[in-house]
Amino acid sequence: MSYLIYNGQLMEEATFKLVLPNRGLFYNDGFFETLIWADGGVRLLSYHLHRMQAAASALHLTLPAELSTLDGLGGFFDQLVAAQGLTMARLRLQLWRSGAGLYTPATTTTDYLLTAAAYEPAVPTGARADFSQHLRTHFSPFSFCKGSNALTYVMAAHERASRGLDEVLLLDSVGHVAEAGAAAIFWVKNNCLYTPAISTGCVAGVRRAHLLHTAQAYGFPTEEGLYPVKELLAAEAVFTANVATVRPVWQVGENSFSPEPHPLVTQLLHWEASY
């Protein structure tokens, strides 16, 4: 039997009915978080809460009190995972503006839905990647959060599959490297860790933030900026990172990178595991 949590209430999935009108469905008036529950709790929970607070502020939404603290969030996630009988879970927390209306919002209050599915981590093999031929990211006051811009990533996944790639990479509107289809992108060159700036329109990933904080805490130089494609192609090592995994990129277009683990990346991931 499957369960979910809707506005704080644990219920059987089969009994849930979405109340209409729904501003999330009608106008994408909200955002979502994808989280991994493992080893007794949600990975990087404080980073998720920080992004939720930033997204709510950008969209002029008020987070429910039970979703506004680490203890509240953790309790809800633990409750649903226990009800599902899962040992590892992929969680999705969808939040949207309450009430009806047309384009003009009538309230800042928020409804939410939490679902859970079994999660089995995949072994991160090296990825063959290339840049998207059709899609670009676009910066906005809310492009950093996971919300109405998700169609870009749906189409990116479609292009990745249709081209037989392991990963598709996205540029911003003027041609700077932005991100991967469902992950942040990093590269190492001259003992420095590089990643595109949020101003490219990339998602402010929680793993992205944690890797940067870890590197800085251990004195590993980092740079966030606007980089042309040639900067990435000149790297010593390239990898993608999201809440689920870190994955080496062995090839971008016709450009290949060493399949051997880069020692600085290995060291960074060792630091991250203990940070």
N, C-alpha and C positions, 0 to 999 in steps of 0.2 A: 504494500500500500504506500502510495506517495503522498507527501505532505508539502505544504507551503505556508508561509506567513504573510497575511494580508492585513496591513494597518495594525500590526501587533497581535493578531489572532492566528494561532496555529489551527489549520484546517486541512481536511483531505483535499487533495488536488482535484478529484473528480467532482467535488461539490462547489468549487469556486466558479463564480460568474463575474465577469467584468461589467461593472456598472457603467451605463452610457447616459449622457455624453461623457467622454473621457479625453481630457486635454492632451494626455500623452499620446494616445492613438490618433487624435484628430490633428494636432498641431506640433507633435514632437516637443511639447512644452515640458521638458524635464531632462533627466540624465540617468545613466546607469553605471554601476560598478561591477566588474568581474573580479572575483576573489578566489583564492585557493585556501581550503581548510585542510591542514595536515599537522600531525604531531601535537594534537590537542588544542589547536587554535588557528586563527587566520594569519597567514603570512603578511607581514608588513602592514598590520592593522592600523597603526598610527598614521602611516602614509595615506592609506585609503581615507581615513577620517579627514585628514588635511585637505585632500582633493575634493571630497564631498562638501566640506565647508566652503572651499573656494568656488565650486560649481554653484552651490546654492546662492552664494553672494552674487555671482555674475548673472544668474537668472532671476534674481529677486524672489527667491524662495526661502521659506523658513523650514529648517529641518525639524522633524518631530523630536520631542525631548529624548525619546528612547534611542534615537540614532545620533545624538549629539555628543555622546561620551564614549570612551573606549570600553568601559564596563557595559554600557547599554548595548553597544554594537556586538561585543563579544558574546554577551548572554543570548541575544537573538540567534546568532549563528550557531552557537553550541546547542541551543534548543532544537533547531531544525535538523542539524546533522544527527543528533541523538535520535530524533523521531524517525529519520530515514534509515537509521542503523548503518551509517557510513563510517568508514575509517579515514577515507580521504574524499574530499568533495570539491567540485567546482560550483561556486555560489554566484548567483546573479541577483543584485539588488537594484530594482527599477523604481525610480521615483518620478512623480509627475505632479503638476499643479492640480489641486483640488478644484471642484466646481465646474460650471459650464461656461457659457459666454462664447464670443467669437474671438477675434484676434486680441482684443484688449483684455488683459487679465483682471479678474474681479477679486482675487485673493492671493496671498502669499503662502497659504497653507499647502501641505504636501501629503499626498497618498503614496503608499509604497507597497511593493510586492517582492518577497524574497523566495527564491527557488533554489534547489540543490540537486546536483546530479553526481553520480559516482565519477571519480577522477583517478586516472592511472597515468602517472608521469611517463612521457615518452623519453627514450634515450636520445639525447641531442646529437644527431649526426650533422656533418657539414652540409651547408646549403648551397645549391646553385641558384643564383639570383640574377635578376636584371631589372632595369628601370622600367616603370610602366610606360606604355606607349600612348596612353590616353588620359590618365588621371593626374591631377595635381592637388596638393593641399592648399588651403586658403586660410590665412590668419583672420581671426575675429576675436572679440572679447570673450567668447566661450568655446573657441576651437580646442582649447587645452583639455576640456572635459569630454567624457564619453557620452555623446548624446545625438543630436540631430545630424551631426556630420558622419554618422556611422555608415551611410549609404556609400560613401567613398571607399570604405574598407570592405564592404560587401562586393563592390565591383572590382576592387583590387584582388580579392580572393578568387573571383570568377576569372579574371585575366591570368592570374598565377596558374590556375588549374588548366585553362585552355591553352596556355603556352608551355605546359609541362615543366614548370619551374618549381623549385622548393620554396622560393621566397620572391616577392615582388617589392621593389623599392620605389618610393615616391619622392618626387621633387616638389618644391613649392611653386608658386605662380610665376616666379622669375627664374627658376632653374637651379635653386639651391637644394642640396640634399636635405630631406626632411625626416623621413622615417621609413620603416618597413610596413608591410600591410597590416600587421597586428602586433607590432613591437617597436621599441626604440632601436635606433642603430648607433653603434659606437665603432670607433677605430683607434688604433694605437700607431703612433709615429713619433720617433725621437723621444721615447720615454714620456710621452704625454697621451692622455686619454681625451679623445675628441667626440663630441656629439652635437647635432644641430640644435640651435636655439629654439625656444618655444615660439618665437616670432615667425618661424617657418610655417606655423599652423599645425605642427605635430601635437599629438596627445602628450600631456604631462604625465607620463607613465610612472607608477609607483616604483617599479624596479629601476627605471631610469634615475629617479630621485635618490633611491637607496644606493645605487652604484656610485653616483657622484659624491654623495655624502661620505661613503666608505673611503673612496679614493682620497678625498680631501682630509679625512680624519687621519689617514696614514701617510700624509704628505706626498701622495701621488699627484703630479700636476694634471689639471683638467682644463679644458677649454670648451665653452659653448659658443657657437657662432653661426655665421652664414657662409657655407662652404660650397664652391662649385664641385661638380662631379670629379674633376681631376684630382682634388684633394683626397677624396675617398679612394680613388684608384691608385694613389701613390702610397697608401698606408702599408704598414708591416703586417697588420692583422685587422680583420673586420669581424664584428659579431652583432647579433641582435639580442635583445633582452626584453622579456615581459615577465609578468608575475609567475608564469608557469615555468619558464626555462631561459637559459642563456644558450644561444646556438651559434657556432662558428660559421662564417660565410667563406667558402672556399673559392667561389667564382662569382664575378659580377660581369655579365656580358661575356666578352672575350678575355677579360682580365682575370688571372688566377692568383690565388694566395696560397701560401704553404699550408698543407693539411696538418702539419705538426702544431701542437698547442704552443701558443706564444707564451714565453715565460712570464711576461708582465701581466698578461690576462689571467694566467693560472694563479699568480700571486694575488691579483685583485680579487678573484673569486674566493680564494682562501681567506683573505681578510674579511670579505663580505659575510662569509659563513659564520664568522666569530664576532661580527660587529653588532 
